[in-house]
Amino acid sequence: MAPFHAAVLCYSLAVVLLSLQLGKVEALAHDAYLARLAPVYLLTLPMLGLVVLLVILIHRTNDWGTRKRAVIAALTPAALGRIISGLLATLSFVIFMGSFTTFKNLMPDIRGGFLQDRLQADFDRLIHFGHDPGPALVDLLNSPLLLRIIEWNYSVLWALLGFIPVFVIATAKAADRVRTRYFMMVFTVWAVIGSLFACLFLSAGPAFYGGVTGDTARFSAILDFLGQGEPGSASAALFQAYLWNNHQAGTSALGSGISAFPSVHVGVATMNALFLREINRTAGLLGFAYVGLVAFSSVYLGWHYAIDGYASILVVILLHTLMRRMFHAHETAAREPAISHAAGQPAALTPSSPPTA
């Protein structure tokens, strides 16, 4: 896991130094993540994992001797070392999330505002035959029930599927083969899509289009559908108001910061779908079906232009391919000296038969 820890350290130091240089200490978000996410990864999920392990042991056998041996096997130095290493990886991930949000808070200051929304919205309309996808979707699927389902998917379900695998892959023995590559992909997806490209092509998205361009009419159908600013508003509208208030106040909080292109939600879902495909073809197909649902949800709720999801899918597939090739080349290079050394060893000597008369 050393490459992941090193990447997080370099990224986080750069972000902190940048915030100090810009005089934006209030943008730092590490304390919010350490307070909220660290207990989840370091206490709640390990306790749940222990409960699951005990339930499995009780279910599989009634023999206390077998259970005792299984517990002892689970607590070997190697197993404990893997668990401690995994928990350290999740702690690095929490720090990385704080750094990521800090940089996201800084992006409008770095770029001088959200400058790409008109261009991206116009291109989105162009490739969708002259229609803005978001307003078209809410007009076609104006259902309060569907809205509640999509909101739950985009917030609760996506968070579970996006963040719990980090803990599982960090600590599970079955993930030994892909652990480092997965965590390097986690870092790369969030840093490349959510930081580098997001900053270069900074946009706010349909929900904030009126606030950054002055054109409040273009995406008003989505805002009206979500009930933005009204009692009983959809949860998406409430969170969008939360982000906009933090942006205007220049404050940092859990999940704060605004950027649309490319979509991190779609990017993370695509990354997980690609790893699922390596395990099982059917699981991969289900993963990519979920990518489609997340992309639809992001447009339906006004978070993203459709091109934000398209770009994320293409970039993550490219990054995944490059990462696999890089790790394969590294593993091949590591095996070659061992093979060469083994080939250079003299053949084992066998005692000769005694001479016969």
N, C-alpha and C positions, 0 to 999 in steps of 0.2 A: 504493500500500500504506500510505499515511500513516494512514488511519482505523484499520487493524488495529494498527499500531505504537502509535498513541495509546491505543487501547482496552487493549492489553496493559500499557502503562506505567501507566495509571490503576488498572487492576485489581491489578497487582503491588504498586504503592505502597500501596494500601489494605490489601492482605493483610499486607504486612510491618509496617505501622503497627499493624494489629490484633493481630498476634502479639506485638509489643513491648508493647502496652497490656495484653494478657492475661498477660504474663510467660511466654510460651511460645516462646522463641527456638528451643528444640529442635524445634519443629514445622516450621521452615523446611526446605524440600526442594530448593531450587534447586541446591545443590552436587551432589546425586545425579543430577539430570537433565542438568546441564552435563557431568558426567563420563561419563554413559552415552549420552545421546541426541545431544549436540552432535557427537561424532566421527562418528556415523552420518550425520547430515544434512550435515555440512560436509566430510567426507572420503570415507566409504565409498560413499554414494550418488552423489556427483559422479564418483568413479572408475569406478563401474559404468556410469554414464551415458556416460562417455567411451569405455569399452570397447564398449558397444552401438553408439555412433555410428561407431566405427572398423569394426566388423563389418558394419554396414549399408553403409558406403562401399565396403568391399572386395567385398561381395556384389553390389552394384549395377553395378559397372563394373571392367574390367581396365585402364582408361586412367588412368595416373598423373596426367596433366594434369587430367583431370576430377576426380579425387580431390583434387588440390591446390587447385583452384578451390573445391570444396565445403568443404574445411577452412577456406580463407580466408573464405568466406562465413559460416561458422559462428563465426568469430572477429572479426566486425566490431564496432566500438564499441557499436552498438546491441545486438547479441547478448550481448556481454560485460556490458554494463550491465544487461540483463535477468537474466542469471545471477547477478551480484553482488546485485542487488535481491532475487532469489529466495532466495539463501542468507541474506541478512539477515532475510527473512521467516521462514525456518525457524528461525533463531536466536531470533527473537522468540517463535516457537511453543514452543521448548524452555523459554524463560524462563516463558512462560505455563503450561506443564505443571507447572513447579516451583511456581508460585504457586497453581495449582489444587490440587495435592496438599497444599500447606501449609494452604490453607483447609479442605480436607477433614479434615485432622488436627485442626483447631481446632473443627470443628462440634459435637462432643459437649460441649466446654466452653462454647460459645456457647449451646447449647440445654439444657444440664443433663442430657445423656444421650440415649439413644434412646427417645423417648417414644411413638412412633406404631406400633410393631410389632403390638401386639394389635389395634388398630383396623384397620390395613391388612390384616392376615392374616384378620380376621373378615370384612371387606368382600370380600376375594378369595374366601373360601369361599362367601359369600352369592351372588355372581354366577356361581359355578361349581356351582350346584345342591347346595350343602351339602358340597362336597368341597374339600380343599386340593389345588390342582393339582400341586404338587411331589411329595408322597408318592404321589398317584394315578399320576403318570407313571412314577416309578421302580418302582412295583408292576406296572404294565402292561408296561414296557419294561426289564426287569431283565436287561440284556445287557452283559457286560464289554466286548465288541467295540464295541458302540454307544457305551458310555461313553468309550472311548479316542478314537473319532472325534469325539464331541461336545466332549471336552476339547481336542483339537487345534484344532477349529474356534473355540472360544471364546477360546483364548489365542493360538495362533500365527497362524492364518488371519485372525482379526479384527484382530490387531495389524498384519499386513501390509496388509490392505485399509483399515485406519483411519489408518495413519501414512504409508505410502509415497505415497498421493495428495497429501499435503501437499507433499512434495518435487517431485513431477511437475508439479503445477499452479503451484507457485511459480516453476519454471524453464522450463517448456515454452512456446514461442512460440504454439502452438495454443491455449493457455489464456488468452491475453491478454484475451479478451472477458469471461471470468467470474472472473478471478483475484481481484480485490478482493472481489467478492461472495462467492466461496467462502470466503475467509479470514475475512470478517466473519461468515459463517454458522458456521464452525468456532468462532470466539470465542463467538458467541451461544449455540450449542448447549451447549458445555461450561460456560459461565458461567451460563446460565439453568437448564438441567436439572441440571447437576452441582454447582452452587454455590447459586443462589438457591432453587430448589424443593427441592433436597436438604436444605438447612438448615431451611427452613420446615417440611418434613414429614419430619424426620430419622427414619430407621428403619435397622435393621441387616440385615434380610433373614432368610430361613429358616435359613441355615447358622449364624447367631449368635442365633437366636431364644431358645434356652435360656439363653444367657449374659446376655441383656438383660432377659428376663422371668422367668426362673426355671422356665419350663415346658419341660423338656428332652424331654418325650414327644411333643409335637405334630409335630415335624419329624424325629424320630429315625430314621424310615425312610430319609430322604435321607442322613443322616450315616452310618448303617450301610451303605448302598449304596456310599458313597464310601470307606468304611473309615477314617473319621476317627479318628486316634489309634492306628492299627494299623500294623504293618510292611507295606510294599507298598501304602500308601494311594494313592488316585488323586491326580493332580497338583492337582486342584481342592481336595481336602482339605488338601494340604500348603500351598497358597497361602492358604487360609482360616485355617489355623493361624498362618501368617506374619503375616497382617493382625491377627489377634486378639492375638498376642504383642506386636506393635508398639503396638497400641491400649492394652493393659494397662500396658505400660512407658512409654507417653507418648513414644515415639521416632518419628522420621521416617525414611523410606526410600523407595526407588523404588516407586511404586505403592501406598504406604501410605494409610491412611484407610479408613473403612467408611461406606458409605451405600447404600441400596437404591432408594428411590423418588425420582425416576423413574430408569430405566435409561439410563446414558450409552452402554453398549454398543449397545443398540437405537437410541438417538437418533442416534449417529454413522452406523450402518448405514442408517438412514432418510434422513439428510441426503445421503449418497452416492447412494442410490437415486434421490432426487429430481433430483439433478444428472445422473445417467445418463439419466434419462427425458427430460431436455431435449436430450440428444445423440441418443438413439435409443430408440424405443419398446420394442424387444426387450431392449436393455440395461437399460432401466428395469424391465421385468418380472422379469428375472433379479435385479436389485438388490433388488426387493421380496420375491422368493422368499428371498433371503438374509436379509432382515430377519426373516422368519418363522422361519428356522432359528436365528438369534441369539436371538430371543425364546424359542423352545423350549429352546435350550441353557441360557439363564439360569435358567429354572425347573427344568429337569431336574437341574442341578448345584447347586441350592440357593442360588444367588446372589440371586435375586429372587422376589418374588411376581409373579404374572402381570400384575397391574394396573400394575406398574412399567413393563413394556414397552408396554402399551396407552396409558398416559399419555404416554410418550415419543413414540410415533408421532403422536399427535394434536397435541402441542405443537410438534414439529419441522415437521409439515406447515403449521401456522399460521405459524410463524416464517419458513419458506421462502417462503410466499405473501406475507407482509408485506415481506420483504427484497426480493423481486423487484419488487414494486410501488414500493417506495421507490427502488430503483436505476433503474427505468424512468422514474419521475417526475423524478429527478435528470438522467438523460440527455436527457429531453425538454426540460427547462428549459434545459439547456446548449446544445441545438441551436437553440432558438427565437431567441436574440439573433443567431446567425449567419445564420439564415434571414431575419430582419427586416432585418439589415444588407445582405444580398445583394439583398433586394427593394427597398431604398431607393436602390441604386446607379443612376445614369443609364444608359440603354441605350448600348451601344457605338456610336460614330459610325462610319459607313461613308462613304467618299468618294463624292460624287455624280458622276453621269455628266456629262461636259462638255456644255455647251449645244450644240445643233445649229443650223445656219443655217436 
